Amino acid sequence: MTPNIMDIKEKIPIIVFDDLCYLCTKFANSVNFLARGNLTIIGHYSNQGEEIKNQILGDSAYEMFWLIDKKMAYGGRAAILPLIRAIITSKKKSSNNVKFESNCKQECKTIKSVFIRSASLLSNSKKIKLT
């Protein structure tokens, strides 16, 4: 069964990350730890991630990580401050039991990869208003 937009909104705040990237998986694991499991964390390539891409994020979904709250979807650089705010203020215990396993098919553990991902985070930024 595919979740609809209302099911997704009930899980807010949501972090959507590249679950095929080792570094991104480590990032999501760190966010989950800092938020004490109070955020819903979903991989881009999971069934829920695909549904979020189709319903909210569109073609730019895979370019960056996303934070989705009640009013906006923040991607990349634009998501950093809202993510910090969500980590600090979120009190809802997520029923999301995410497994942080990366099926990386690229060399994600190299210094070059860390630099490229960091540069990508700082250069990509997008906001999508939710209705």
N, C-alpha and C positions, 0 to 999 in steps of 0.2 A: 504494500500500500504506500503510495506516494504522499508525503505530507503536503498540506496546502499552506497558503500564506498565513492563515490564522494559527496553525500548529507551530509554524516557525516563530511567529511573534510571541507565543507563550513561553518560548525558551530564551528570550532576550535577557541580558546581553549575550551576544553570540560572537565568537571569534572563528573566522574561517581562514585556514592556513593550508599551505602546500604540503600535503601528507606524503608526497613522494620525494621530498627533499630532507636530507639528514639535518641540516642546519635549521630549517623551518620547524621540523619536529622537535628539536631541542628547544627552540624558542617557545613553541606551544606548551611544552612540558614545563618550562620555567614560568610562563604566564599562569598555568594551572596551579603550580605550587604557590606562587605569590598570591593568587586569588583564593587560595584554600579550597579549590574545587567549586567555587561559586559562580563561575562563568561556564556557559555551554561552549564547548570547543568542537569544531567540525572540520574535517578534512575536505579540501577542494574536490577530491576524486571519490568521495563517499557518495552514497545515494542522496543523503541530505544535502551535501555540498553541491551536487549537480542540480538539485531542485532549487536551492538558493540562487545558483547561477542563472537558472532559467527564469525565475520569478523576480529577482531583485537586481543582481549584479550585472548581468549581460555579458558581452564579449570581453570586457576588461577584467573579469573575475580572476583569472589565473595570473595576472601581472603582479599581484601584491597580496598581502594578508588584509583581512577586513575585520572591522568591528561593526556590528549591527546593533543599534539600540532602538528605542521606540520611534524615533523621528528620522534618523539618518543611518546610512551605511557609509562608514568612513574607510577609505582604502589607503594603504601605505603610510606616507608621512602624515597625512591628515588624521590617521587613526591613533597616533602615538599618545597625544594628550587625552583623548576620550578613553583610551585603554587604561592609562594610569588612573583616571577618575573611576572607571568601572572596577578596577582591582581594589581600590580603596573603599568604595561605597557599596559594592554589591554584597547583599546579605542573603540572597536566595540561594539555597543549596541546589545545585544542578543535579538532575537525575541522569546526567550524561556520563557514562563510564567509558571515556575515550581511552583507547590503547595507543600509546605513543610509539609506534613502530614505523620506521621509515623503510620503504622499498626503493631506495634511491638507485637509479640506474645511471647516474652520472658521478663524477668525482666531487662529491659535496663536502668532503672533509678536508680539502686543501685550503691553504691560505688564500689562494687566488679566488676560490669559491666564496670564502668569507667576505673578501673585499667586494666581489661582484654583487653578492646578495645585499650587503650593507649599502652599496652605492645605489642599488635598485630601490631599496627602502626609502632612501632620501630623495631620489629623483622622481618616483612615482607617487602621485597623490590624487585622490578623487573623492568626491562626496556625492552621494545619491540621496535625494530627499524621498522618504517613504510616505505614501499616502494612505 
